[in-house]
C-alpha cells in the first residue's frame, strides 16, 4: 500500500518554455560550473521562412 502512494518520477523531463525569455539569455552558453552542477539545459530553436512574393 505504501508503494501506491508514491508518485512515479517521469522517465523524461517535458520541454518547457519560459515566457518573456530573451534571445540573449537563450544564446548564452552555460559555464562549466553550471554544467557540472546540472544547472544547464539544451535549447532547440525553431524558425520558419516565408516565401518572398515580390
PDB file of N, CA, C, O and CB in Angstrom:
ATOM      1  N   UNK A   1       0.814  -1.188   0.000  1.00  0.00           N
ATOM      2  CA  UNK A   1       0.000   0.000   0.000  1.00  0.00           C
ATOM      3  C   UNK A   1       0.863   1.260   0.000  1.00  0.00           C
ATOM      4  O   UNK A   1       0.468   2.291  -0.544  1.00  0.00           O
ATOM      5  CB  UNK A   1      -0.929  -0.006   1.195  1.00  0.00           C
ATOM      6  N   UNK A   2       2.011   1.170   0.598  1.00  0.00           N
ATOM      7  CA  UNK A   2       2.913   2.314   0.627  1.00  0.00           C
ATOM      8  C   UNK A   2       3.373   2.684  -0.778  1.00  0.00           C
ATOM      9  O   UNK A   2       3.481   3.864  -1.110  1.00  0.00           O
ATOM     10  CB  UNK A   2       4.120   2.018   1.517  1.00  0.00           C
ATOM     11  N   UNK A   3       3.643   1.683  -1.595  1.00  0.00           N
ATOM     12  CA  UNK A   3       4.109   1.931  -2.962  1.00  0.00           C
ATOM     13  C   UNK A   3       3.055   2.632  -3.809  1.00  0.00           C
ATOM     14  O   UNK A   3       3.401   3.378  -4.725  1.00  0.00           O
ATOM     15  CB  UNK A   3       4.509   0.625  -3.623  1.00  0.00           C
ATOM     16  N   UNK A   4       1.776   2.407  -3.519  1.00  0.00           N
ATOM     17  CA  UNK A   4       0.712   3.026  -4.302  1.00  0.00           C
ATOM     18  C   UNK A   4       0.653   4.533  -4.066  1.00  0.00           C
ATOM     19  O   UNK A   4       0.175   5.273  -4.926  1.00  0.00           O
ATOM     20  CB  UNK A   4      -0.633   2.390  -3.962  1.00  0.00           C
ATOM     21  N   UNK A   5       1.130   4.996  -2.915  1.00  0.00           N
ATOM     22  CA  UNK A   5       1.056   6.407  -2.581  1.00  0.00           C
ATOM     23  C   UNK A   5       2.191   7.208  -3.207  1.00  0.00           C
ATOM     24  O   UNK A   5       2.087   8.430  -3.312  1.00  0.00           O
ATOM     25  CB  UNK A   5       1.071   6.583  -1.087  1.00  0.00           C
ATOM     26  N   UNK A   6       3.238   6.571  -3.612  1.00  0.00           N
ATOM     27  CA  UNK A   6       4.375   7.274  -4.211  1.00  0.00           C
ATOM     28  C   UNK A   6       4.014   7.754  -5.611  1.00  0.00           C
ATOM     29  O   UNK A   6       3.362   7.048  -6.380  1.00  0.00           O
ATOM     30  CB  UNK A   6       5.621   6.360  -4.259  1.00  0.00           C
ATOM     31  N   UNK A   7       4.446   8.955  -5.918  1.00  0.00           N
ATOM     32  CA  UNK A   7       4.271   9.460  -7.278  1.00  0.00           C
ATOM     33  C   UNK A   7       5.433   8.961  -8.120  1.00  0.00           C
ATOM     34  O   UNK A   7       6.593   9.177  -7.767  1.00  0.00           O
ATOM     35  CB  UNK A   7       4.188  11.024  -7.304  1.00  0.00           C
ATOM     36  N   UNK A   8       5.140   8.302  -9.217  1.00  0.00           N
ATOM     37  CA  UNK A   8       6.250   7.844 -10.061  1.00  0.00           C
ATOM     38  C   UNK A   8       6.949   9.031 -10.696  1.00  0.00           C
ATOM     39  O   UNK A   8       6.300   9.979 -11.140  1.00  0.00           O
ATOM     40  CB  UNK A   8       5.749   6.876 -11.151  1.00  0.00           C
ATOM     41  N   UNK A   9       8.253   8.979 -10.738  1.00  0.00           N
ATOM     42  CA  UNK A   9       9.015  10.038 -11.394  1.00  0.00           C
ATOM     43  C   UNK A   9       8.916   9.842 -12.897  1.00  0.00           C
ATOM     44  O   UNK A   9       9.031   8.719 -13.388  1.00  0.00           O
ATOM     45  CB  UNK A   9      10.503  10.042 -10.928  1.00  0.00           C
ATOM     46  N   UNK A  10       8.705  10.923 -13.626  1.00  0.00           N
ATOM     47  CA  UNK A  10       8.672  10.763 -15.083  1.00  0.00           C
ATOM     48  C   UNK A  10      10.035  10.314 -15.584  1.00  0.00           C
ATOM     49  O   UNK A  10      11.071  10.733 -15.067  1.00  0.00           O
ATOM     50  CB  UNK A  10       8.249  12.081 -15.775  1.00  0.00           C
ATOM     51  N   UNK A  11      10.020   9.468 -16.584  1.00  0.00           N
ATOM     52  CA  UNK A  11      11.275   8.952 -17.108  1.00  0.00           C
ATOM     53  C   UNK A  11      12.034  10.010 -17.901  1.00  0.00           C
ATOM     54  O   UNK A  11      13.235   9.876 -18.138  1.00  0.00           O
ATOM     55  CB  UNK A  11      11.016   7.737 -17.979  1.00  0.00           C
ATOM     56  N   UNK A  12      11.334  11.051 -18.305  1.00  0.00           N
ATOM     57  CA  UNK A  12      11.953  12.086 -19.120  1.00  0.00           C
ATOM     58  C   UNK A  12      11.303  13.427 -18.812  1.00  0.00           C
ATOM     59  O   UNK A  12      10.088  13.496 -18.629  1.00  0.00           O
ATOM     60  CB  UNK A  12      11.834  11.752 -20.626  1.00  0.00           C
ATOM     61  N   UNK A  13      12.071  14.462 -18.755  1.00  0.00           N
ATOM     62  CA  UNK A  13      11.527  15.788 -18.499  1.00  0.00           C
ATOM     63  C   UNK A  13      10.770  16.287 -19.718  1.00  0.00           C
ATOM     64  O   UNK A  13      11.167  16.034 -20.855  1.00  0.00           O
ATOM     65  CB  UNK A  13      12.643  16.770 -18.121  1.00  0.00           C
ATOM     66  N   UNK A  14       9.702  16.982 -19.478  1.00  0.00           N
ATOM     67  CA  UNK A  14       8.926  17.569 -20.549  1.00  0.00           C
ATOM     68  C   UNK A  14       9.523  18.924 -20.916  1.00  0.00           C
ATOM     69  O   UNK A  14       9.939  19.666 -20.027  1.00  0.00           O
ATOM     70  CB  UNK A  14       7.443  17.709 -20.143  1.00  0.00           C
ATOM     71  N   UNK A  15       9.574  19.263 -22.197  1.00  0.00           N
ATOM     72  CA  UNK A  15      10.101  20.568 -22.591  1.00  0.00           C
ATOM     73  C   UNK A  15       9.237  21.693 -22.034  1.00  0.00           C
ATOM     74  O   UNK A  15       8.019  21.560 -21.916  1.00  0.00           O
ATOM     75  CB  UNK A  15      10.185  20.672 -24.118  1.00  0.00           C
ATOM     76  N   UNK A  16       9.877  22.781 -21.701  1.00  0.00           N
ATOM     77  CA  UNK A  16       9.151  23.941 -21.204  1.00  0.00           C
ATOM     78  C   UNK A  16       9.632  25.186 -21.921  1.00  0.00           C
ATOM     79  O   UNK A  16      10.733  25.221 -22.472  1.00  0.00           O
ATOM     80  CB  UNK A  16       9.325  24.090 -19.682  1.00  0.00           C
ATOM     81  N   UNK A  17       8.807  26.187 -21.907  1.00  0.00           N
ATOM     82  CA  UNK A  17       9.157  27.474 -22.495  1.00  0.00           C
ATOM     83  C   UNK A  17       8.953  28.522 -21.411  1.00  0.00           C
ATOM     84  O   UNK A  17       7.927  28.536 -20.731  1.00  0.00           O
ATOM     85  CB  UNK A  17       8.293  27.790 -23.783  1.00  0.00           C
ATOM     86  N   UNK A  18       9.924  29.384 -21.260  1.00  0.00           N
ATOM     87  CA  UNK A  18       9.814  30.451 -20.276  1.00  0.00           C
ATOM     88  C   UNK A  18       9.301  31.703 -20.970  1.00  0.00           C
ATOM     89  O   UNK A  18      10.008  32.285 -21.792  1.00  0.00           O
ATOM     90  CB  UNK A  18      11.179  30.720 -19.582  1.00  0.00           C
ATOM     91  N   UNK A  19       8.088  32.125 -20.654  1.00  0.00           N
ATOM     92  CA  UNK A  19       7.561  33.339 -21.282  1.00  0.00           C
ATOM     93  C   UNK A  19       8.442  34.545 -20.972  1.00  0.00           C
ATOM     94  O   UNK A  19       8.874  34.741 -19.836  1.00  0.00           O
ATOM     95  CB  UNK A  19       6.124  33.603 -20.812  1.00  0.00           C
ATOM     96  N   UNK A  20       8.693  35.329 -21.977  1.00  0.00           N
ATOM     97  CA  UNK A  20       9.465  36.549 -21.782  1.00  0.00           C
ATOM     98  C   UNK A  20      10.968  36.372 -21.802  1.00  0.00           C
ATOM     99  O   UNK A  20      11.698  37.346 -21.617  1.00  0.00           O
ATOM    100  CB  UNK A  20       9.085  37.158 -20.513  1.00  0.00           C
ATOM    101  N   UNK A  21      11.455  35.162 -22.020  1.00  0.00           N
ATOM    102  CA  UNK A  21      12.907  34.968 -22.065  1.00  0.00           C
ATOM    103  C   UNK A  21      13.449  35.621 -23.335  1.00  0.00           C
ATOM    104  O   UNK A  21      12.827  35.555 -24.394  1.00  0.00           O
ATOM    105  CB  UNK A  21      13.279  33.443 -22.018  1.00  0.00           C
ATOM    106  N   UNK A  22      14.587  36.236 -23.215  1.00  0.00           N
ATOM    107  CA  UNK A  22      15.159  36.959 -24.348  1.00  0.00           C
ATOM    108  C   UNK A  22      16.069  36.051 -25.170  1.00  0.00           C
ATOM    109  O   UNK A  22      16.555  35.030 -24.683  1.00  0.00           O
ATOM    110  CB  UNK A  22      15.938  38.188 -23.861  1.00  0.00           C
ATOM    111  N   UNK A  23      16.290  36.439 -26.420  1.00  0.00           N
ATOM    112  CA  UNK A  23      17.215  35.690 -27.267  1.00  0.00           C
ATOM    113  C   UNK A  23      18.606  35.682 -26.658  1.00  0.00           C
ATOM    114  O   UNK A  23      19.326  34.689 -26.755  1.00  0.00           O
ATOM    115  CB  UNK A  23      17.259  36.284 -28.681  1.00  0.00           C
ATOM    116  N   UNK A  24      18.984  36.787 -26.032  1.00  0.00           N
ATOM    117  CA  UNK A  24      20.306  36.883 -25.417  1.00  0.00           C
ATOM    118  C   UNK A  24      20.475  35.808 -24.341  1.00  0.00           C
ATOM    119  O   UNK A  24      21.530  35.180 -24.252  1.00  0.00           O
ATOM    120  CB  UNK A  24      20.521  38.287 -24.812  1.00  0.00           C
ATOM    121  N   UNK A  25      19.453  35.597 -23.534  1.00  0.00           N
ATOM    122  CA  UNK A  25      19.527  34.589 -22.475  1.00  0.00           C
ATOM    123  C   UNK A  25      19.597  33.185 -23.055  1.00  0.00           C
ATOM    124  O   UNK A  25      20.292  32.325 -22.515  1.00  0.00           O
ATOM    125  CB  UNK A  25      18.324  34.707 -21.541  1.00  0.00           C
ATOM    126  N   UNK A  26      18.887  32.948 -24.147  1.00  0.00           N
ATOM    127  CA  UNK A  26      18.888  31.623 -24.772  1.00  0.00           C
ATOM    128  C   UNK A  26      20.246  31.323 -25.402  1.00  0.00           C
ATOM    129  O   UNK A  26      20.720  30.188 -25.345  1.00  0.00           O
ATOM    130  CB  UNK A  26      17.778  31.526 -25.834  1.00  0.00           C
ATOM    131  N   UNK A  27      20.861  32.318 -25.991  1.00  0.00           N
ATOM    132  CA  UNK A  27      22.117  32.114 -26.706  1.00  0.00           C
ATOM    133  C   UNK A  27      23.327  32.030 -25.776  1.00  0.00           C
ATOM    134  O   UNK A  27      24.404  31.612 -26.202  1.00  0.00           O
ATOM    135  CB  UNK A  27      22.321  33.227 -27.698  1.00  0.00           C
ATOM    136  N   UNK A  28      23.162  32.419 -24.521  1.00  0.00           N
ATOM    137  CA  UNK A  28      24.271  32.402 -23.575  1.00  0.00           C
ATOM    138  C   UNK A  28      24.654  30.953 -23.253  1.00  0.00           C
ATOM    139  O   UNK A  28      23.798  30.147 -22.886  1.00  0.00           O
ATOM    140  CB  UNK A  28      23.897  33.172 -22.280  1.00  0.00           C
ATOM    141  N   UNK A  29      25.931  30.632 -23.391  1.00  0.00           N
ATOM    142  CA  UNK A  29      26.404  29.286 -23.080  1.00  0.00           C
ATOM    143  C   UNK A  29      26.479  29.088 -21.572  1.00  0.00           C
ATOM    144  O   UNK A  29      26.770  30.019 -20.821  1.00  0.00           O
ATOM    145  CB  UNK A  29      27.779  29.030 -23.724  1.00  0.00           C
ATOM    146  N   UNK A  30      26.215  27.870 -21.149  1.00  0.00           N
ATOM    147  CA  UNK A  30      26.353  27.531 -19.736  1.00  0.00           C
ATOM    148  C   UNK A  30      27.835  27.490 -19.378  1.00  0.00           C
ATOM    149  O   UNK A  30      28.674  27.122 -20.200  1.00  0.00           O
ATOM    150  CB  UNK A  30      25.668  26.170 -19.416  1.00  0.00           C
ATOM    151  N   UNK A  31      28.141  27.869 -18.154  1.00  0.00           N
ATOM    152  CA  UNK A  31      29.525  27.785 -17.688  1.00  0.00           C
ATOM    153  C   UNK A  31      29.836  26.338 -17.334  1.00  0.00           C
ATOM    154  O   UNK A  31      28.924  25.528 -17.166  1.00  0.00           O
ATOM    155  CB  UNK A  31      29.767  28.721 -16.463  1.00  0.00           C
ATOM    156  N   UNK A  32      31.107  26.014 -17.221  1.00  0.00           N
ATOM    157  CA  UNK A  32      31.499  24.656 -16.828  1.00  0.00           C
ATOM    158  C   UNK A  32      30.932  24.312 -15.461  1.00  0.00           C
ATOM    159  O   UNK A  32      30.545  23.171 -15.213  1.00  0.00           O
ATOM    160  CB  UNK A  32      33.031  24.513 -16.816  1.00  0.00           C
ATOM    161  N   UNK A  33      30.884  25.302 -14.571  1.00  0.00           N
ATOM    162  CA  UNK A  33      30.338  25.089 -13.228  1.00  0.00           C
ATOM    163  C   UNK A  33      28.842  24.773 -13.282  1.00  0.00           C
ATOM    164  O   UNK A  33      28.374  23.879 -12.576  1.00  0.00           O
ATOM    165  CB  UNK A  33      30.583  26.328 -12.351  1.00  0.00           C
ATOM    166  N   UNK A  34      28.091  25.496 -14.110  1.00  0.00           N
ATOM    167  CA  UNK A  34      26.658  25.230 -14.261  1.00  0.00           C
ATOM    168  C   UNK A  34      26.420  23.835 -14.832  1.00  0.00           C
ATOM    169  O   UNK A  34      25.507  23.131 -14.401  1.00  0.00           O
ATOM    170  CB  UNK A  34      26.007  26.290 -15.166  1.00  0.00           C
ATOM    171  N   UNK A  35      27.227  23.445 -15.785  1.00  0.00           N
ATOM    172  CA  UNK A  35      27.096  22.110 -16.377  1.00  0.00           C
ATOM    173  C   UNK A  35      27.421  21.053 -15.340  1.00  0.00           C
ATOM    174  O   UNK A  35      26.720  20.046 -15.235  1.00  0.00           O
ATOM    175  CB  UNK A  35      28.018  21.957 -17.608  1.00  0.00           C
ATOM    176  N   UNK A  36      28.476  21.271 -14.574  1.00  0.00           N
ATOM    177  CA  UNK A  36      28.889  20.313 -13.546  1.00  0.00           C
ATOM    178  C   UNK A  36      27.798  20.118 -12.494  1.00  0.00           C
ATOM    179  O   UNK A  36      27.571  19.005 -12.019  1.00  0.00           O
ATOM    180  CB  UNK A  36      30.183  20.782 -12.874  1.00  0.00           C
ATOM    181  N   UNK A  37      27.127  21.213 -12.139  1.00  0.00           N
ATOM    182  CA  UNK A  37      26.078  21.155 -11.121  1.00  0.00           C
ATOM    183  C   UNK A  37      24.730  20.708 -11.690  1.00  0.00           C
ATOM    184  O   UNK A  37      23.768  20.549 -10.940  1.00  0.00           O
ATOM    185  CB  UNK A  37      25.927  22.511 -10.461  1.00  0.00           C
ATOM    186  N   UNK A  38      24.651  20.507 -13.000  1.00  0.00           N
ATOM    187  CA  UNK A  38      23.400  20.092 -13.619  1.00  0.00           C
ATOM    188  C   UNK A  38      22.407  21.236 -13.754  1.00  0.00           C
ATOM    189  O   UNK A  38      21.201  21.008 -13.843  1.00  0.00           O
ATOM    190  CB  UNK A  38      22.780  18.978 -12.823  1.00  0.00           C
ATOM    191  N   UNK A  39      22.906  22.457 -13.770  1.00  0.00           N
ATOM    192  CA  UNK A  39      22.036  23.633 -13.866  1.00  0.00           C
ATOM    193  C   UNK A  39      22.049  24.205 -15.282  1.00  0.00           C
ATOM    194  O   UNK A  39      22.024  25.422 -15.466  1.00  0.00           O
ATOM    195  CB  UNK A  39      22.473  24.711 -12.856  1.00  0.00           C
ATOM    196  N   UNK A  40      22.088  23.340 -16.260  1.00  0.00           N
ATOM    197  CA  UNK A  40      22.057  23.774 -17.654  1.00  0.00           C
ATOM    198  C   UNK A  40      21.045  22.916 -18.393  1.00  0.00           C
ATOM    199  O   UNK A  40      20.610  21.876 -17.898  1.00  0.00           O
ATOM    200  CB  UNK A  40      23.471  23.676 -18.317  1.00  0.00           C
ATOM    201  N   UNK A  41      20.687  23.357 -19.556  1.00  0.00           N
ATOM    202  CA  UNK A  41      19.715  22.621 -20.348  1.00  0.00           C
ATOM    203  C   UNK A  41      20.027  22.813 -21.829  1.00  0.00           C
ATOM    204  O   UNK A  41      20.655  23.798 -22.219  1.00  0.00           O
ATOM    205  CB  UNK A  41      18.269  23.081 -20.023  1.00  0.00           C
ATOM    206  N   UNK A  42      19.593  21.883 -22.628  1.00  0.00           N
ATOM    207  CA  UNK A  42      19.733  22.020 -24.076  1.00  0.00           C
ATOM    208  C   UNK A  42      18.628  22.924 -24.585  1.00  0.00           C
ATOM    209  O   UNK A  42      17.508  22.899 -24.074  1.00  0.00           O
ATOM    210  CB  UNK A  42      19.687  20.635 -24.784  1.00  0.00           C
ATOM    211  N   UNK A  43      18.942  23.713 -25.581  1.00  0.00           N
ATOM    212  CA  UNK A  43      17.959  24.616 -26.167  1.00  0.00           C
ATOM    213  C   UNK A  43      17.854  24.313 -27.651  1.00  0.00           C
ATOM    214  O   UNK A  43      18.861  24.244 -28.355  1.00  0.00           O
ATOM    215  CB  UNK A  43      18.343  26.107 -25.928  1.00  0.00           C
ATOM    216  N   UNK A  44      16.639  24.134 -28.115  1.00  0.00           N
ATOM    217  CA  UNK A  44      16.377  23.941 -29.534  1.00  0.00           C
ATOM    218  C   UNK A  44      15.528  25.106 -30.005  1.00  0.00           C
ATOM    219  O   UNK A  44      14.442  25.350 -29.479  1.00  0.00           O
ATOM    220  CB  UNK A  44      15.671  22.571 -29.813  1.00  0.00           C
ATOM    221  N   UNK A  45      16.026  25.816 -30.987  1.00  0.00           N
ATOM    222  CA  UNK A  45      15.292  26.964 -31.536  1.00  0.00           C
ATOM    223  C   UNK A  45      14.741  26.584 -32.896  1.00  0.00           C
ATOM    224  O   UNK A  45      15.467  26.091 -33.759  1.00  0.00           O
ATOM    225  CB  UNK A  45      16.205  28.227 -31.644  1.00  0.00           C
ATOM    226  N   UNK A  46      13.478  26.812 -33.072  1.00  0.00           N
ATOM    227  CA  UNK A  46      12.831  26.532 -34.351  1.00  0.00           C
ATOM    228  C   UNK A  46      12.430  27.844 -35.001  1.00  0.00           C
ATOM    229  O   UNK A  46      12.075  28.801 -34.314  1.00  0.00           O
ATOM    230  CB  UNK A  46      11.596  25.610 -34.165  1.00  0.00           C
ATOM    231  N   UNK A  47      12.486  27.886 -36.291  1.00  0.00           N
ATOM    232  CA  UNK A  47      12.090  29.070 -37.029  1.00  0.00           C
ATOM    233  C   UNK A  47      11.550  28.653 -38.379  1.00  0.00           C
ATOM    234  O   UNK A  47      11.660  27.494 -38.778  1.00  0.00           O
ATOM    235  CB  UNK A  47      13.267  30.046 -37.187  1.00  0.00           C
ATOM    236  N   UNK A  48      10.980  29.589 -39.060  1.00  0.00           N
ATOM    237  CA  UNK A  48      10.478  29.291 -40.390  1.00  0.00           C
ATOM    238  C   UNK A  48      10.718  30.493 -41.296  1.00  0.00           C
ATOM    239  O   UNK A  48      10.833  31.635 -40.850  1.00  0.00           O
ATOM    240  CB  UNK A  48       8.976  28.922 -40.346  1.00  0.00           C
ATOM    241  N   UNK A  49      10.786  30.194 -42.538  1.00  0.00           N
ATOM    242  CA  UNK A  49      10.968  31.216 -43.545  1.00  0.00           C
ATOM    243  C   UNK A  49       9.696  31.333 -44.351  1.00  0.00           C
ATOM    244  O   UNK A  49       9.038  30.337 -44.653  1.00  0.00           O
ATOM    245  CB  UNK A  49      12.170  30.901 -44.452  1.00  0.00           C
ATOM    246  N   UNK A  50       9.359  32.551 -44.692  1.00  0.00           N
ATOM    247  CA  UNK A  50       8.182  32.752 -45.535  1.00  0.00           C
ATOM    248  C   UNK A  50       8.655  33.063 -46.949  1.00  0.00           C
ATOM    249  O   UNK A  50       9.706  33.679 -47.126  1.00  0.00           O
ATOM    250  CB  UNK A  50       7.271  33.901 -44.982  1.00  0.00           C
ATOM    251  N   UNK A  51       7.902  32.650 -47.947  1.00  0.00           N
ATOM    252  CA  UNK A  51       8.314  32.926 -49.324  1.00  0.00           C
ATOM    253  C   UNK A  51       8.225  34.417 -49.625  1.00  0.00           C
ATOM    254  O   UNK A  51       7.341  35.116 -49.131  1.00  0.00           O
ATOM    255  CB  UNK A  51       7.448  32.132 -50.317  1.00  0.00           C
ATOM    256  N   UNK A  52       9.147  34.881 -50.434  1.00  0.00           N
ATOM    257  CA  UNK A  52       9.153  36.282 -50.853  1.00  0.00           C
ATOM    258  C   UNK A  52       8.276  36.391 -52.108  1.00  0.00           C
ATOM    259  O   UNK A  52       8.652  35.911 -53.178  1.00  0.00           O
ATOM    260  CB  UNK A  52      10.629  36.801 -51.130  1.00  0.00           C
ATOM    261  N   UNK A  53       7.120  37.019 -51.970  1.00  0.00           N
ATOM    262  CA  UNK A  53       6.160  37.104 -53.072  1.00  0.00           C
ATOM    263  C   UNK A  53       6.283  38.398 -53.881  1.00  0.00           C
ATOM    264  O   UNK A  53       5.280  38.942 -54.343  1.00  0.00           O
ATOM    265  CB  UNK A  53       4.757  36.983 -52.530  1.00  0.00           C
ATOM    266  N   UNK A  54       7.502  38.882 -54.047  1.00  0.00           N
ATOM    267  CA  UNK A  54       7.663  40.118 -54.823  1.00  0.00           C
ATOM    268  C   UNK A  54       7.954  39.834 -56.270  1.00  0.00           C
ATOM    269  O   UNK A  54       8.117  40.763 -57.061  1.00  0.00           O
ATOM    270  CB  UNK A  54       8.769  40.969 -54.245  1.00  0.00           C
TER     271      UNK A  54
END
